[in-house]
Amino acid sequence: MYRQKGLLDDITAYIKKNLKKGYTQESLRWALINQGYSKIEVEKAIKLADEEFAQEAPILKTKPEIKYEVVEPKHEAKKSFWKRLFGR
């Protein structure tokens, strides 16, 4: 079935393009609302953009390897105030 490109598709494309540029969803949300788009349209477009990004994401074939390492903190003896002041 042929679907005519509508306003929701335009907003979704705008959101996806600007998310790739590094803008946050929150900043795009308020920019669109301040431009006169309704909150409902913007929320639907953000949800649709998230779903499209999820479909494009690659599926990991191997599990990531988690390595644990214990790091001992280094404790240095603190000089007293008078030793620091007079350099002894």
C-alpha positions as CSV (number, residue, x, y, z in Angstrom):
1,M,0.0,0.0,0.0
2,Y,1.4,3.4,-1.0
3,R,1.6,5.8,1.9
4,Q,1.7,9.5,1.1
5,K,4.6,11.4,2.8
6,G,3.1,13.6,5.5
7,L,3.9,16.0,8.2
8,L,4.9,13.2,10.6
9,D,7.4,11.8,8.2
10,D,8.9,15.3,7.6
11,I,9.3,15.8,11.4
12,T,10.8,12.3,11.8
13,A,13.3,12.9,9.1
14,Y,14.2,16.3,10.7
15,I,14.7,14.6,14.1
16,K,16.8,11.8,12.7
17,K,19.0,14.1,10.7
18,N,19.7,16.4,13.7
19,L,20.2,13.5,16.1
20,K,23.0,12.2,13.8
21,K,24.5,15.7,14.0
22,G,24.6,15.4,17.8
23,Y,21.6,17.4,19.0
24,T,19.7,15.9,22.0
25,Q,16.1,14.8,21.8
26,E,15.1,17.3,24.4
27,S,16.6,20.3,22.4
28,L,14.9,19.1,19.2
29,R,11.6,18.6,21.0
30,W,11.5,22.1,22.3
31,A,12.8,23.6,19.0
32,L,9.9,22.0,17.2
33,I,7.3,22.9,19.8
34,N,8.6,26.6,19.7
35,Q,8.2,26.5,15.9
36,G,4.5,25.8,16.2
37,Y,4.3,22.0,16.0
38,S,2.0,20.3,18.5
39,K,3.4,18.3,21.4
40,I,1.6,15.2,20.3
41,E,3.0,15.4,16.7
42,V,6.5,15.9,18.1
43,E,6.3,13.0,20.6
44,K,5.0,10.7,17.8
45,A,7.8,11.7,15.5
46,I,10.4,11.2,18.3
47,K,9.0,7.7,19.0
48,L,9.0,6.9,15.3
49,A,12.6,8.1,14.9
50,D,13.7,5.9,17.9
51,E,12.0,2.9,16.3
52,E,13.7,3.5,13.0
53,F,17.1,3.9,14.7
54,A,16.5,0.6,16.6
55,Q,15.8,-1.2,13.3
56,E,19.0,0.2,11.8
57,A,21.2,-0.8,14.7
58,P,23.5,-3.7,14.1
59,I,22.8,-6.9,16.1
60,L,25.8,-8.0,18.2
61,K,26.8,-11.6,17.4
62,T,29.3,-11.9,20.3
63,K,28.8,-11.0,23.9
64,P,31.1,-8.2,25.2
65,E,33.9,-9.4,27.4
66,I,33.9,-7.8,30.8
67,K,37.2,-7.6,32.7
68,Y,37.6,-6.8,36.3
69,E,40.7,-5.3,37.8
70,V,41.3,-4.3,41.4
71,V,43.1,-1.1,41.8
72,E,44.8,-0.5,45.1
73,P,44.7,3.2,46.2
74,K,48.1,4.7,46.9
75,H,48.4,6.3,50.4
76,E,51.1,8.7,51.0
77,A,52.0,9.9,54.4
78,K,50.8,13.4,54.8
79,K,53.2,16.0,56.2
80,S,52.1,18.0,59.1
81,F,51.3,21.6,58.6
82,W,54.5,22.8,60.4
83,K,56.7,20.5,58.3
84,R,55.1,21.8,55.1
85,L,55.4,25.3,56.3
86,F,59.1,25.1,57.3
87,G,60.2,22.4,54.8
88,R,61.4,19.8,57.2
